[in-house]
Amino acid sequence: MGTTLPPEERWRLLVPPGAVVVRAERRRYALAAWALRELPPGVRVAIVGGVRCGRLARRNGVTLERSYVVLPSLSHPVAVAMVAREPLRWFARSVLTVPPGTARLHGLKWLAVKVMRWRPGLLVHAPAGDRIVIGVRA
């Protein structure tokens, strides 16, 4: 099955039909919070952006259904993993690696990959990547 979405928009395939998309970029959290509070109860919402999307959802009356970690970013997605034990474990052990051609701080980055493989749940709290959070406005 093909898609006509450009690569930087393919994350939209994870969003349920009819869901309102709220972008939560780093400098626009206040605007995203306002948009979430303005939604009527019962509306399905997808919050996309930085690592604080889950916190933004919980603080603004969104009941979380599922969430995803997108690496390295939404604009250049290489891999997407659902935030659950088994998908994160598979992702950490089978996909996560130091990008090729990385010479600067390679040892430190490889150590971070080893830690993530040992404790895949840490990927959820890692400062890298973006997030997609899907839920319902309470």
Legacy VTK file of the C-alpha trace (Angstrom):
# vtk DataFile Version 3.0
C-alpha trace
ASCII
DATASET POLYDATA
POINTS 138 float
0.000 0.000 0.000
1.530 3.286 -1.093
1.072 6.733 0.291
1.079 10.140 -1.296
2.191 11.846 1.911
5.660 13.371 1.845
8.127 11.672 4.236
7.905 14.465 6.835
4.105 13.998 7.042
3.903 10.183 7.139
3.360 10.253 10.905
-0.217 11.234 10.037
-0.868 7.577 9.159
-0.823 6.871 12.926
-3.492 9.468 13.673
-7.076 8.150 13.805
-9.484 9.577 11.206
-11.253 12.689 12.455
-8.719 13.431 15.203
-7.759 17.052 15.780
-3.993 17.529 15.395
-2.368 19.939 17.839
1.264 20.801 17.209
3.302 21.298 20.353
6.576 22.755 19.173
9.103 23.886 21.724
8.228 27.596 21.634
4.474 27.132 21.310
3.473 25.042 24.330
1.253 27.811 25.692
-0.610 28.015 22.380
-0.976 24.219 22.259
-2.274 24.159 25.850
-4.845 26.830 25.007
-5.947 24.879 21.902
-6.400 21.715 23.983
-8.462 23.492 26.639
-10.731 24.948 23.936
-11.646 21.522 22.530
-15.026 20.128 23.596
-15.103 16.943 25.685
-15.092 13.687 23.756
-12.992 14.956 20.848
-10.125 12.675 19.821
-6.864 14.573 19.644
-3.317 13.898 18.441
-0.587 16.004 20.008
2.633 16.022 18.007
5.913 17.659 18.819
8.584 17.557 21.476
9.245 15.276 24.386
6.736 17.045 26.669
3.614 16.087 24.685
2.425 13.549 27.261
2.731 16.024 30.110
0.949 18.660 28.032
-1.900 16.227 27.372
-2.325 15.202 31.016
-2.241 18.796 32.273
-4.909 19.902 29.799
-7.575 17.248 30.230
-6.621 14.683 27.594
-6.997 11.015 28.517
-4.116 9.190 26.846
-4.856 6.207 24.617
-1.420 5.594 23.131
1.808 7.359 22.349
4.785 6.958 20.060
8.473 7.900 20.083
9.720 9.222 16.726
13.456 9.254 16.032
15.255 11.364 15.105
12.349 13.799 14.494
8.913 14.211 12.938
10.395 16.093 10.006
12.917 13.296 9.304
11.387 10.129 10.772
13.603 7.079 10.522
11.790 4.972 13.087
8.593 5.127 15.129
7.982 2.977 18.202
4.785 2.651 20.213
5.321 3.349 23.889
4.739 -0.120 25.328
7.146 -2.661 26.783
7.590 -5.044 23.851
7.664 -2.487 20.997
10.250 -0.395 22.863
12.358 -3.472 23.605
12.303 -4.537 19.952
13.064 -0.992 18.801
15.991 -0.580 21.209
17.554 -3.934 20.344
16.841 -4.133 16.604
16.719 -0.564 15.269
18.464 1.858 17.620
22.089 2.549 16.760
24.555 5.374 16.422
24.113 7.019 13.001
26.831 6.131 10.487
29.509 8.726 9.942
29.257 10.016 13.498
32.785 10.720 14.683
32.191 13.411 17.273
31.343 11.941 20.687
30.895 8.496 19.120
31.853 6.675 22.322
29.369 8.637 24.387
26.592 8.060 21.860
27.369 4.335 21.714
27.198 4.206 25.523
23.757 5.875 25.387
22.585 3.261 22.856
23.836 0.442 25.123
21.968 1.925 28.090
18.763 2.208 26.016
19.124 -1.418 24.922
19.522 -2.462 28.551
16.589 -0.284 29.752
14.296 0.384 26.723
11.770 2.244 28.871
14.267 5.100 29.127
13.522 5.933 25.484
10.262 7.516 26.624
12.172 10.012 28.784
15.131 10.556 26.455
15.649 14.146 25.356
16.044 13.005 21.749
13.331 12.589 19.159
9.748 13.732 18.991
6.485 12.317 20.302
2.975 11.602 19.058
0.337 11.345 21.765
-3.210 10.253 20.939
-6.073 10.638 23.363
-9.557 11.923 24.049
-10.392 15.309 25.552
-12.033 14.643 28.919
LINES 1 139
138 0 1 2 3 4 5 6 7 8 9 10 11 12 13 14 15 16 17 18 19 20 21 22 23 24 25 26 27 28 29 30 31 32 33 34 35 36 37 38 39 40 41 42 43 44 45 46 47 48 49 50 51 52 53 54 55 56 57 58 59 60 61 62 63 64 65 66 67 68 69 70 71 72 73 74 75 76 77 78 79 80 81 82 83 84 85 86 87 88 89 90 91 92 93 94 95 96 97 98 99 100 101 102 103 104 105 106 107 108 109 110 111 112 113 114 115 116 117 118 119 120 121 122 123 124 125 126 127 128 129 130 131 132 133 134 135 136 137
